[in-house]
Amino acid sequence: MKMLKKLAALILAATMVLVLFTACGGDTTPTPEAQAEAQMMSTINANLGSKVQLCNDTELKQEAEKFLDSKVNIDTGFWNVGSRIEVNRDNGIYTAKVVVKNEYNGKLLEEFFKRINNDNKDVNINAAGKWTKVGVAAKTIKGNMYISIVVQVNPNA
């Protein structure tokens, strides 16, 4: 009987270890938000056409999340009053922000660039070598996914 208890304890311990290893694996499927962010970063890098591939900058991603939260009401999913595009200049570096509903089509970035360039800012945001950082954040609110993009452009780069 004593041997049977030891065997049962050993089997239970082995099962727990096996469950622990399989539960902590890195083969999880990405969330829809992570997929949308990755798709947007891929599109941005493809449109830049430069040799340097930009990454989703952690600091700008947090800024994009804050901008998204300020533009979309979390309780209702409706747009808050105000522009969904902002362009600011700080110490010669431009920061452009946009929030869009993720009804993604290939013209999203094109429209973003067009709107920013028509804002009479003294910068060409399409100039690939001048992009310094990009942050992309996605969030699902009331069944709709919204994507926020923050781009930093240094005209002197």
C-alpha atoms as a printed R data frame, in Angstrom:
    type eleno elety resid chain resno       x      y       z
1   ATOM     1    CA   MET     A     1   0.000  0.000   0.000
2   ATOM     2    CA   LYS     A     2   2.857  2.363   0.841
3   ATOM     3    CA   MET     A     3   4.413  1.686  -2.554
4   ATOM     4    CA   LEU     A     4   1.089  2.402  -4.304
5   ATOM     5    CA   LYS     A     5   0.822  5.827  -2.579
6   ATOM     6    CA   LYS     A     6   4.365  6.715  -3.664
7   ATOM     7    CA   LEU     A     7   3.598  5.664  -7.235
8   ATOM     8    CA   ALA     A     8   0.384  7.737  -7.268
9   ATOM     9    CA   ALA     A     9   2.266 10.770  -5.883
10  ATOM    10    CA   LEU     A    10   4.978 10.361  -8.515
11  ATOM    11    CA   ILE     A    11   2.419 10.138 -11.327
12  ATOM    12    CA   LEU     A    12   0.596 13.197  -9.979
13  ATOM    13    CA   ALA     A    13   3.849 15.183  -9.739
14  ATOM    14    CA   ALA     A    14   4.858 14.197 -13.282
15  ATOM    15    CA   THR     A    15   1.431 15.200 -14.588
16  ATOM    16    CA   MET     A    16   1.641 18.583 -12.865
17  ATOM    17    CA   VAL     A    17   5.092 19.239 -14.354
18  ATOM    18    CA   LEU     A    18   3.848 18.262 -17.810
19  ATOM    19    CA   VAL     A    19   0.828 20.572 -17.489
20  ATOM    20    CA   LEU     A    20   3.060 23.403 -16.274
21  ATOM    21    CA   PHE     A    21   5.396 23.101 -19.256
22  ATOM    22    CA   THR     A    22   2.621 22.921 -21.826
23  ATOM    23    CA   ALA     A    23   0.682 25.817 -20.275
24  ATOM    24    CA   CYS     A    24   3.694 28.145 -20.317
25  ATOM    25    CA   GLY     A    25   4.681 27.534 -23.919
26  ATOM    26    CA   GLY     A    26   5.294 30.404 -26.304
27  ATOM    27    CA   ASP     A    27   3.159 28.995 -29.108
28  ATOM    28    CA   THR     A    28   0.090 31.033 -28.305
29  ATOM    29    CA   THR     A    29  -1.847 32.608 -31.124
30  ATOM    30    CA   PRO     A    30  -1.576 36.399 -31.161
31  ATOM    31    CA   THR     A    31  -4.590 38.491 -30.252
32  ATOM    32    CA   PRO     A    32  -6.482 40.278 -33.037
33  ATOM    33    CA   GLU     A    33  -5.032 43.547 -31.728
34  ATOM    34    CA   ALA     A    34  -1.469 42.225 -31.961
35  ATOM    35    CA   GLN     A    35  -2.174 40.957 -35.478
36  ATOM    36    CA   ALA     A    36  -3.542 44.370 -36.530
37  ATOM    37    CA   GLU     A    37  -0.497 46.127 -35.049
38  ATOM    38    CA   ALA     A    38   1.877 43.749 -36.845
39  ATOM    39    CA   GLN     A    39  -0.008 44.200 -40.128
40  ATOM    40    CA   MET     A    40   0.159 47.980 -39.805
41  ATOM    41    CA   MET     A    41   3.904 47.919 -39.019
42  ATOM    42    CA   SER     A    42   4.447 45.670 -42.026
43  ATOM    43    CA   THR     A    43   2.490 48.081 -44.230
44  ATOM    44    CA   ILE     A    44   4.416 51.071 -42.891
45  ATOM    45    CA   ASN     A    45   7.770 49.413 -43.555
46  ATOM    46    CA   ALA     A    46   6.671 48.312 -47.026
47  ATOM    47    CA   ASN     A    47   5.539 51.848 -47.904
48  ATOM    48    CA   LEU     A    48   8.743 53.409 -46.624
49  ATOM    49    CA   GLY     A    49  10.784 51.216 -48.922
50  ATOM    50    CA   SER     A    50  13.938 52.041 -46.995
51  ATOM    51    CA   LYS     A    51  16.596 49.582 -45.958
52  ATOM    52    CA   VAL     A    52  16.001 50.323 -42.285
53  ATOM    53    CA   GLN     A    53  12.945 48.556 -40.907
54  ATOM    54    CA   LEU     A    54  11.179 50.446 -38.134
55  ATOM    55    CA   CYS     A    55   9.952 48.613 -35.038
56  ATOM    56    CA   ASN     A    56   6.860 49.313 -32.959
57  ATOM    57    CA   ASP     A    57   8.516 51.676 -30.470
58  ATOM    58    CA   THR     A    58   7.357 51.000 -26.894
59  ATOM    59    CA   GLU     A    59   7.232 54.657 -25.874
60  ATOM    60    CA   LEU     A    60   5.303 55.735 -28.971
61  ATOM    61    CA   LYS     A    61   2.986 52.729 -28.648
62  ATOM    62    CA   GLN     A    62   2.017 53.964 -25.176
63  ATOM    63    CA   GLU     A    63   1.467 57.433 -26.631
64  ATOM    64    CA   ALA     A    64  -0.675 55.871 -29.379
65  ATOM    65    CA   GLU     A    65  -2.747 54.032 -26.752
66  ATOM    66    CA   LYS     A    66  -3.342 57.281 -24.848
67  ATOM    67    CA   PHE     A    67  -4.279 59.089 -28.062
68  ATOM    68    CA   LEU     A    68  -6.686 56.282 -28.986
69  ATOM    69    CA   ASP     A    69  -8.292 56.436 -25.536
70  ATOM    70    CA   SER     A    70  -8.743 60.203 -25.886
71  ATOM    71    CA   LYS     A    71 -10.431 59.909 -29.290
72  ATOM    72    CA   VAL     A    72 -12.776 56.923 -28.776
73  ATOM    73    CA   ASN     A    73 -15.243 56.660 -25.889
74  ATOM    74    CA   ILE     A    74 -14.521 53.345 -24.162
75  ATOM    75    CA   ASP     A    75 -18.079 53.030 -22.802
76  ATOM    76    CA   THR     A    76 -19.955 53.687 -26.043
77  ATOM    77    CA   GLY     A    77 -17.433 53.083 -28.825
78  ATOM    78    CA   PHE     A    78 -18.346 56.447 -30.366
79  ATOM    79    CA   TRP     A    79 -15.802 58.998 -31.515
80  ATOM    80    CA   ASN     A    80 -15.107 61.820 -29.071
81  ATOM    81    CA   VAL     A    81 -15.414 65.379 -30.355
82  ATOM    82    CA   GLY     A    82 -12.291 66.670 -32.072
83  ATOM    83    CA   SER     A    83  -9.859 65.817 -34.800
84  ATOM    84    CA   ARG     A    84  -8.616 62.264 -35.205
85  ATOM    85    CA   ILE     A    85  -5.334 63.577 -36.579
86  ATOM    86    CA   GLU     A    86  -2.836 65.755 -34.734
87  ATOM    87    CA   VAL     A    87   0.556 67.054 -35.808
88  ATOM    88    CA   ASN     A    88   2.803 68.672 -33.200
89  ATOM    89    CA   ARG     A    89   6.316 70.087 -33.365
90  ATOM    90    CA   ASP     A    90   8.720 69.886 -30.434
91  ATOM    91    CA   ASN     A    91  12.399 70.847 -30.755
92  ATOM    92    CA   GLY     A    92  12.262 70.466 -34.531
93  ATOM    93    CA   ILE     A    93  10.801 66.947 -34.434
94  ATOM    94    CA   TYR     A    94   7.273 66.443 -35.707
95  ATOM    95    CA   THR     A    95   4.935 63.961 -34.078
96  ATOM    96    CA   ALA     A    96   1.919 62.949 -36.140
97  ATOM    97    CA   LYS     A    97  -0.941 60.987 -34.568
98  ATOM    98    CA   VAL     A    98  -4.005 59.392 -36.107
99  ATOM    99    CA   VAL     A    99  -6.800 57.069 -34.969
100 ATOM   100    CA   VAL     A   100  -8.822 55.054 -37.459
101 ATOM   101    CA   LYS     A   101 -11.470 52.387 -37.296
102 ATOM   102    CA   ASN     A   102  -9.938 49.147 -38.509
103 ATOM   103    CA   GLU     A   103 -11.875 48.716 -41.710
104 ATOM   104    CA   TYR     A   104  -8.440 48.236 -43.152
105 ATOM   105    CA   ASN     A   105  -7.722 48.784 -46.795
106 ATOM   106    CA   GLY     A   106  -4.516 49.668 -48.566
107 ATOM   107    CA   LYS     A   107  -5.405 53.359 -48.739
108 ATOM   108    CA   LEU     A   108  -5.273 53.937 -44.987
109 ATOM   109    CA   LEU     A   109  -1.678 55.137 -44.810
110 ATOM   110    CA   GLU     A   110  -2.008 57.007 -48.078
111 ATOM   111    CA   GLU     A   111  -4.912 58.990 -46.614
112 ATOM   112    CA   PHE     A   112  -2.975 59.553 -43.375
113 ATOM   113    CA   PHE     A   113   0.028 60.977 -45.263
114 ATOM   114    CA   LYS     A   114  -2.193 63.077 -47.517
115 ATOM   115    CA   ARG     A   115  -4.039 64.655 -44.589
116 ATOM   116    CA   ILE     A   116  -0.850 65.424 -42.696
117 ATOM   117    CA   ASN     A   117   0.948 66.878 -45.715
118 ATOM   118    CA   ASN     A   118  -2.037 69.119 -46.453
119 ATOM   119    CA   ASP     A   119  -1.836 70.564 -42.942
120 ATOM   120    CA   ASN     A   120   0.747 73.118 -44.187
121 ATOM   121    CA   LYS     A   121   3.405 71.774 -41.866
122 ATOM   122    CA   ASP     A   122   6.978 72.401 -42.900
123 ATOM   123    CA   VAL     A   123   7.790 68.706 -43.298
124 ATOM   124    CA   ASN     A   124   7.331 65.963 -45.842
125 ATOM   125    CA   ILE     A   125   6.268 62.989 -43.763
126 ATOM   126    CA   ASN     A   126   6.650 60.714 -46.788
127 ATOM   127    CA   ALA     A   127  10.415 61.206 -46.773
128 ATOM   128    CA   ALA     A   128  11.559 57.748 -45.720
129 ATOM   129    CA   GLY     A   129  14.932 58.728 -44.316
130 ATOM   130    CA   LYS     A   130  13.381 61.222 -41.958
131 ATOM   131    CA   TRP     A   131  11.169 58.805 -40.036
132 ATOM   132    CA   THR     A   132  12.754 58.189 -36.645
133 ATOM   133    CA   LYS     A   133  10.130 56.233 -34.685
134 ATOM   134    CA   VAL     A   134   6.715 54.658 -35.140
135 ATOM   135    CA   GLY     A   135   4.250 53.412 -32.547
136 ATOM   136    CA   VAL     A   136   1.102 51.451 -33.350
137 ATOM   137    CA   ALA     A   137  -1.608 50.471 -30.875
138 ATOM   138    CA   ALA     A   138  -4.864 48.627 -31.488
139 ATOM   139    CA   LYS     A   139  -7.843 48.197 -29.196
140 ATOM   140    CA   THR     A   140 -11.244 46.575 -29.557
141 ATOM   141    CA   ILE     A   141 -14.072 48.697 -28.166
142 ATOM   142    CA   LYS     A   142 -17.683 47.542 -28.330
143 ATOM   143    CA   GLY     A   143 -16.867 45.009 -31.044
144 ATOM   144    CA   ASN     A   144 -15.001 47.478 -33.278
145 ATOM   145    CA   MET     A   145 -11.237 47.599 -33.546
146 ATOM   146    CA   TYR     A   146  -9.489 50.949 -33.633
147 ATOM   147    CA   ILE     A   147  -5.858 51.549 -34.576
148 ATOM   148    CA   SER     A   148  -3.757 54.492 -33.481
149 ATOM   149    CA   ILE     A   149  -0.499 55.373 -35.247
150 ATOM   150    CA   VAL     A   150   2.097 57.797 -33.906
151 ATOM   151    CA   VAL     A   151   4.978 58.777 -36.205
152 ATOM   152    CA   GLN     A   152   7.995 60.901 -35.318
153 ATOM   153    CA   VAL     A   153   9.679 62.685 -38.198
154 ATOM   154    CA   ASN     A   154  12.983 64.532 -37.984
155 ATOM   155    CA   PRO     A   155  13.372 66.840 -41.001
156 ATOM   156    CA   ASN     A   156  17.086 67.191 -40.234
157 ATOM   157    CA   ALA     A   157  17.818 63.448 -40.283
